[in-house]
Amino acid sequence: MNNDNIENEGEFSLYTETIVQSPFEKYKKQIAILRGVVAGAVLCLVIFAVAMLVQKLTKKEEVENYIQRTPLTFQKDEYSIYGRSPSMETDEPDISRIQYWINAIIYNASRSILYIGEDTVGVVIGESDGDYVILTENHSDWPDENYYISISDEVNIPTTVIRKDADSGIALLAVKKSEVTAAGRTPEVVKAGNSYGVKQNEIVIALGRVQSNAKGYAAGYVKENNTLENDVDISYDILETNIELKEDDYALIFGVNANLIGISHVTKVGDEIRKNVIGISSVKTLIEEMSSGIPAGSMGVKCTNITKDISEQFNFPEGIYVTEVEVDSPAYKAGLQAGDIIYEYNGGTVGSVQDFSDMILMSEKGDSVTIKLKRTGRGGEYRELEYTVKMGLRLD
């Protein structure tokens, strides 16, 4: 074979070799799509992580805006929806004949009393973090600096407002125990009594701003103790007494053993102004949560108890009856409706509006809670439903 043929064969074999395409070139379009999907997924993960971080920081910032304190604790009182305490087997008491006894009650109760600002009374409801914690009224038009302890005309001690609650009209203050004792006062912590157990015709004493007297008092008796006032997320036990309080009065109500059993509260029904006395038992959990410095949770519902008579009359199942759901409230957004019967809150049985109120108040803004309820359909039969409610913030 000559050299020319060898060269020709070499050249021929070189130019006729099979060309294999690179996988990256062959699947270029598919790889580009895959890269886009991966990049999108990574971007979504980054956005999600940033969002969670912002939410965490925001929640942290919200919490840090409030001064957290060691909360107070009270012995809770049992409320029965099937009946209240029986009446005392006596006639209406003659207050004029027991003035000596009334003076003794006033003397013992006044050991826990402090005066706030120029015309408001407060009571030492507990001690926390070296402070006296004072229960008083929420002056909606007062700046915080108007809440001070008035020991005398010459001595005023500044306080810190722990929390206020617009619906109940309650404010909690903190004042340094050392400053109060240095000013010559050593108040006692009042005992929060059991307002659910107060009986008809029982003697009560009102101390505070009574008949526009900044340091007044009035004696009377309980006319009725079986009324509930349903408000948003909470129901108040109302003590009806024969003590007349004016619209601008504010008084603390003490029982025969000088225990605190109620606080006065103004409500407006239409054009009518009503001056009620809220039983202390129905706001013990509220006061506990306020004393922590962190706002309580809010759901935005009004409910009423289902008594045995009501259950039998309307064939209601066990639970509490939702009478109203506030528009745009957490409950409204979750899907709860008036007419629902709530029987479970985060796994806990709801037997009364008092149970339900305590559960709501012990939640915080942003908490997700599970509500189980029963709702009637077109045929009148109840069906069980479950909703998740993201809690809102109870207003100051």
Residue pairs with C-beta under 8 A, 6 or more apart in sequence:
24 31
59 366
62 365
63 294
66 293
66 294
66 295
67 160
67 162
67 293
68 292
68 293
68 294
69 128
69 129
69 162
69 174
69 291
69 292
69 293
70 128
70 129
70 292
71 128
71 288
71 289
71 291
71 292
72 125
72 126
72 128
72 133
72 287
72 288
72 291
73 288
74 192
74 284
74 287
74 288
75 192
76 281
76 284
76 285
76 358
77 194
77 195
77 196
77 197
77 281
77 284
78 196
79 196
79 237
79 281
79 282
79 352
79 354
80 196
81 305
81 306
81 307
81 351
81 352
82 307
82 308
84 196
84 225
84 226
85 196
85 197
85 198
85 199
85 225
86 199
87 199
87 200
87 201
88 199
88 200
88 201
88 202
90 201
91 201
92 201
92 221
93 201
93 203
93 221
95 102
95 203
95 219
95 220
95 221
98 203
101 203
101 256
102 203
102 205
102 219
105 203
105 205
105 254
105 256
105 258
106 205
106 207
106 217
108 258
109 190
109 205
109 207
109 252
109 254
109 258
109 260
110 207
111 187
111 188
112 123
112 124
112 187
112 188
112 189
112 190
112 260
113 121
113 122
113 123
113 187
113 207
113 252
114 121
114 122
114 123
114 124
114 132
114 134
114 149
114 175
114 180
114 185
114 187
115 121
115 122
115 149
115 150
115 214
115 215
116 122
116 134
116 136
116 147
116 148
116 149
116 150
116 159
116 173
117 139
117 142
117 146
117 147
117 148
117 150
118 150
118 214
119 209
119 214
120 136
120 137
120 139
120 208
120 209
120 214
120 250
121 136
121 207
121 208
121 209
121 214
121 215
121 250
121 251
121 252
122 134
122 135
122 136
122 149
122 173
123 134
123 135
123 136
123 190
123 252
123 260
124 132
124 133
124 134
124 187
124 188
124 189
124 190
125 133
125 134
125 135
125 172
125 189
125 190
125 192
125 260
125 287
126 132
126 133
126 189
126 291
127 133
127 177
127 189
128 174
128 291
129 174
130 176
130 177
130 178
131 160
131 174
131 175
131 176
131 177
132 174
132 175
132 176
132 177
132 180
132 187
133 162
133 172
133 173
133 174
133 291
134 149
134 159
134 172
134 173
134 174
134 175
135 170
135 171
135 172
135 252
135 263
135 287
136 147
136 170
136 171
136 172
136 173
137 169
137 170
137 171
137 250
137 263
138 164
138 165
138 166
138 168
138 169
138 170
138 171
139 146
139 147
139 171
140 166
144 161
145 158
147 159
147 161
147 171
147 173
148 156
148 157
148 158
148 159
149 156
149 157
149 158
149 159
149 175
149 180
150 156
151 157
151 180
151 183
151 184
151 185
155 183
157 175
157 176
157 179
157 180
157 183
158 175
159 173
159 174
159 175
160 173
160 174
160 175
161 171
161 172
161 173
162 172
162 173
162 174
162 290
162 291
162 293
163 171
163 172
163 290
163 291
163 293
163 295
163 396
164 170
164 171
164 172
164 396
165 171
165 286
165 290
165 394
165 395
165 396
166 395
166 396
167 231
167 232
167 234
167 394
167 395
168 231
168 234
168 236
168 265
168 278
168 283
168 286
169 263
169 265
169 266
170 263
170 283
170 286
170 287
170 290
172 287
172 290
172 291
180 186
180 187
190 258
190 259
190 260
191 257
191 258
191 259
191 260
192 259
192 260
192 280
192 284
193 255
193 257
193 259
193 260
193 261
193 280
193 281
194 259
194 261
194 281
195 225
195 237
195 239
195 261
195 262
195 279
195 280
195 281
195 282
196 237
196 279
196 281
198 204
198 222
198 225
198 239
198 255
198 261
198 279
199 222
199 225
200 222
200 223
200 224
200 225
201 221
201 222
202 221
202 222
202 255
202 256
203 219
203 220
203 221
203 255
203 256
204 219
204 220
204 221
204 222
204 239
204 241
204 243
204 253
204 254
204 255
204 256
204 261
204 262
205 217
205 218
205 219
205 220
205 253
205 254
205 255
206 217
206 218
206 219
206 220
206 241
206 243
206 245
206 251
206 252
206 253
206 254
206 264
207 216
207 217
207 251
207 252
207 254
208 215
208 216
208 217
208 249
208 250
208 251
208 252
208 264
209 216
209 248
209 249
209 250
209 251
210 216
210 217
210 218
210 243
210 245
210 249
210 251
211 218
211 244
211 245
211 246
211 249
212 246
212 248
212 249
218 243
218 244
218 245
218 251
219 243
220 241
220 242
220 243
221 241
221 242
222 239
222 240
222 241
223 240
223 241
223 242
224 239
224 240
225 237
225 239
225 240
225 279
227 237
227 238
227 240
228 235
228 236
228 237
228 238
228 304
228 305
228 353
229 235
229 236
229 238
229 267
229 276
229 278
230 302
230 303
230 304
230 323
230 353
231 302
232 298
232 300
232 301
232 302
232 326
233 298
233 299
233 300
233 301
233 357
233 360
233 361
233 394
234 282
234 283
234 286
234 353
234 357
234 360
234 361
235 282
235 303
235 304
235 305
235 353
235 354
235 357
236 265
236 276
236 278
236 279
236 282
236 283
237 278
237 279
237 281
237 282
238 276
238 277
238 278
238 279
239 253
239 261
239 262
239 276
239 277
239 278
239 279
240 276
240 277
241 253
241 277
243 251
245 251
245 264
245 275
246 275
247 266
247 273
247 275
249 264
249 275
250 264
251 263
251 264
252 260
252 262
252 263
252 264
253 260
253 261
253 262
253 263
253 264
253 277
254 260
254 261
255 261
260 280
261 279
261 280
262 277
262 278
262 279
262 280
263 277
263 278
263 280
263 283
264 275
264 276
264 277
264 278
265 275
265 276
265 277
265 278
266 273
266 274
266 275
266 276
267 273
267 274
267 276
268 274
282 354
282 357
285 357
285 358
285 361
285 362
286 296
286 357
286 361
289 296
289 361
289 362
290 296
294 364
295 364
295 365
295 393
295 394
295 396
296 360
296 361
296 362
296 363
296 364
296 394
297 360
297 361
297 362
297 363
297 364
297 365
297 367
297 391
297 392
297 393
297 394
298 329
298 330
298 360
298 365
298 391
298 392
298 393
298 394
298 395
299 329
299 330
299 331
299 360
299 389
299 391
299 392
300 325
300 326
300 329
300 330
300 331
300 332
300 392
301 322
301 324
301 325
301 326
301 329
301 331
301 336
302 322
302 323
302 324
302 325
303 320
303 321
303 322
303 323
303 342
303 353
303 356
304 320
304 321
304 323
304 353
305 320
305 321
305 352
305 353
306 316
306 318
306 319
306 320
306 321
306 341
310 316
310 321
311 317
311 318
316 341
317 341
317 343
317 374
317 382
318 343
318 351
319 341
319 342
319 343
319 350
319 351
319 373
319 374
320 341
320 342
320 343
320 350
320 351
320 352
320 353
320 356
321 339
321 340
321 341
322 336
322 337
322 338
322 339
322 340
322 341
322 342
322 373
323 338
324 338
325 331
325 332
325 336
325 337
325 338
326 332
329 392
330 389
330 390
330 391
330 392
331 389
333 390
334 371
334 387
334 388
334 389
334 390
335 387
336 371
336 373
336 387
336 389
337 375
339 375
339 376
340 373
340 374
340 375
340 385
341 373
341 374
341 375
341 382
342 350
342 356
342 371
342 372
342 373
343 349
343 350
343 372
343 373
343 374
344 350
344 370
344 371
344 372
344 373
345 356
345 359
345 360
345 369
345 370
345 371
345 372
346 359
346 369
346 370
347 370
348 355
348 359
349 355
350 356
350 359
359 369
360 391
361 394
363 369
363 391
364 391
365 391
365 392
365 393
366 390
366 391
367 390
367 391
368 388
368 389
368 390
368 391
369 388
369 389
369 391
370 386
370 387
370 388
370 389
371 386
371 387
371 388
371 389
372 384
372 385
372 386
373 384
373 385
373 386
373 387
374 382
374 383
374 384
374 385
375 382
375 383
375 385
376 382
376 383
377 383
